[in-house]
Amino acid sequence: MTRLSVNINKIATLRNARGGNYPNVLDAAIKCQQFGAEGITVHPRPDERHIRYQDVLDIKPIIKTEFNIEGYPSEQFIKLVLDIKPTQVTLVPDPPDALTSNAGWDTIKNKMFLKDVISRFQSAGIRTSIFIETDTELIKNAADTGTDRIELYTEPYADLFPIDKEQAIAPFAKAAETAKIAGLGLNAGHDLNLDNLKYFNQNIPGLLEVSIGHALISDALYLGLENTIQMYLRELK
């Protein structure tokens, strides 16, 4: 079964809106794991508008499943990841002021930069993943960086799915096949939800992990966190 990693950034967004420590991010991470999540994802940004760097340090000791840290590989981010040594680091090309991750790496233009960063993480025993779009040439070049996995940016799939699901999935299926041939593990994330997740999972061979935050936390407001996580897990069977 494809693993579900829950991104808890939105829990931190809610906490930060009021100040204080409620809802408690650490407690949310613990509960997500207790309720069946097979990983916890965080994405600290330079302005700390949701997950803070201190949160990442505090969360590490309570992770019993997999810990995935996403972010742009600035020196500050690299130091944080090397200090914590999570299961996986997912590299995204976000500028500091990005609202959310909305594009993948150009692995041709940034190949040497990514290769250097990835080697630093892998030397510390950290699995690496690159956030990327479905362009097959970029996926082939991702393999040259030495990364262990790629994470497919799935917003284009989610946008087209209600209109034409077969057309929506086609470039992702092709990308998955390219990744397999290149020897890359495959993750996915961004705008996956209870409407489109099952079809994506059924039609993407070799999908190892999905990282879901915004939709899952939003659903939990209506359905409850435990019930919501179980619903997402059922979509991945």
N, C-alpha and C positions, 0 to 999 in steps of 0.2 A: 504493500500500500504506500502511496505517496505520503511523505511526512508533512504534517502541518506545523509550521512555525508561526506563532502569533506575535505580530508586531504591536508592542504596547505603547508606542509613541502617543497615541490619542489619550491614553490614561494620563500621561504626563501633561498633555495640553490642557485637559480639564483641571488638573491640580493647579497648574500655573495660572489659570484664569482667575483663581480666587486667592492664591497664595497659600501658605501653610503646607500641610502634607496630606491633604485629603482630596481625592482618593489617593491611597498609598501605593506607589508604583511597585515597591518590593512585594507587598501583599498581593497585588495584581499578578505579578510574575509567578508567585507561589501558587495562587489559585488556578491560573491557566494550566500549569503543569499538573496539578491535582485533578483538574477536570479533563485531562487527556491530551493537551497540546504536547507535541513531540519536540518542540523547540521554542525558544523565546528570541525575538528579534528586536533590536533597538537601533535607532539611527540618530546619534548625537550630531547636532549642527553647531557651527561656531557661535551662533547667537543664543544657543541653549533655549530656544523657544518652546521646546517640549522636553525630550530627554536631555538631562544635564550630564556632563562628564562625571560628576560625582555619583549620579544614579548608576552609571555603568559600573563604576568601581563597587558600589554597594550591592548591586544585583549579582555579580559574579559568584559570591560564596553560596548563594541559595539556588543556583541553577543545578537541577538534577538531570535535565535532558540535554539538548544542544543549545549553545549560546551563539547567536549570529549577530555580529556588529556590522552595520552598514555605514558607509560614509565616503566622503571624498578624501583621498590619501594625502592630506596635508601632514606636515611634520608633527603637529599636535595630535592628529588622529592616529598616525602611525605609532607614536609613543604610547598612546592609550592602549591600542590593540596589543602591542608587544608586552606591555606591563600586565595585561589581563590574560592574554593567551586564550581567547575563546575557541570554540570548536571551528568556527568559520568566520571569515571576514569577507564581506561583499563590497566591492569597490564600485562607487557610482561617480559619474562625472559632474555632479551638481556644483554650480557656483555657490558661494556662500549665502546669497540672498534668494535661492530657489525656494518656492513654496513647497514643492514636492518633486520627486525624481520624475522627470518627464522626457528623458532621452537616454540612449545608451552610449557607450564608449565608441569612439572612432579608433579601432584597434590597429589601424594602419598608421595614422598620424601619431598616435600615442604609444606605439609598440615598445619603444625602448624605455619610456617612463614606466609603463606598466610592468615590464619585465623586471626592472630594478626593484620596484615596490614589492612585487609578488615574491621575488627571491628572498627578500628580507622576512616576509611573513612565513614562507615555507621553511626557512632555516630555523624558525622558532616552533615548527610543528603545527602551524595553523593552516587549515584548509582554506583555499582562496576561490572566490567566485567573482566574475565580472558581469556587471549589469549591461545588457546589450540588446540591440534590436534584431530583427529577423534577417537582415542582410547576410547572405551566405558567405560573401567574401570577408566581411568583418568577423564572422564566426570562425572561418578558417584561419584568419590572422590572430584571433584570440588564442588559438592553440599554440601559436609561436611565442606567446608571452610566458608560457609555462603554467598558466592557471589550471586549477583542478576542474573547475566548473564554470558554466556561464549561467546567468539568471536572465531569462527572456522577459523583456519589458512588455507587459500584456495589455496596456491601455488600448492600443488599436484594436485588439481582439474584443475587448469589452465594449467598445464603442460600436462596432459593427455587428456584434452578436445578435441584438434584437431585430436587426434588419435582414441579415443573411448569415446564418451561423456557419454554413459550409465555406463561404467565401472568407469569413472571419478566421477560421481555423487553418485554412490552407497554407499561408506563409509560415505559420508556427510549426505545422507538421513537417514542412520542408526544412525549416531551421533545425528541428529536432533530429532529423535524419543526418543533416550536415554535421551537427555536434557529435553524433554517434560515430560517424566515419572519422572525425577528427580526434576521437578518444576523449571527449569532454563530457563530464557529468552535467546534468541538466536540472536547473531550478527555474522557477517562474514567480512573478509577482507584479502587482499593480492593478487595482480595480477588479480583481477576481472576487466573486460573491456567490451567494447561494443560487442565483439564477444561472450563472454561466460556468461555474467551477466543474461540475460533473462532466459536461460535454468536453471541456478542455482536457480534463484528466483522461477521459476515455480515448481521446484522439491524439494524444501526444505520447508516443512510446518512450519509455525510459525516463519519465519524469520522476525525479527523486524527491523534490521538496517544493512546496509553495509557501510563500511568506505573505500573510494577509493581516492587515491592520485596520484600516479605516472602515471597511464594510463590516468586518466581524465585530468591532467594538460598537459600531452604530446599531447593528442587529441586536447586540446584547442589551442595549437600552430598552428594547421592547420584549425580548425573549429570555433575558437572563444570561449571564456569562457561561455557566455550566451547560445549559441547554444549547446555546449557540455553538460552542466549541464542539459538542457532540453532533450537532447538525452538519457542521462543516466536515467533520471526520467521516460521517456517513457518505457525503458527496465524493469522498476520495477512495472509497472502497472499490 
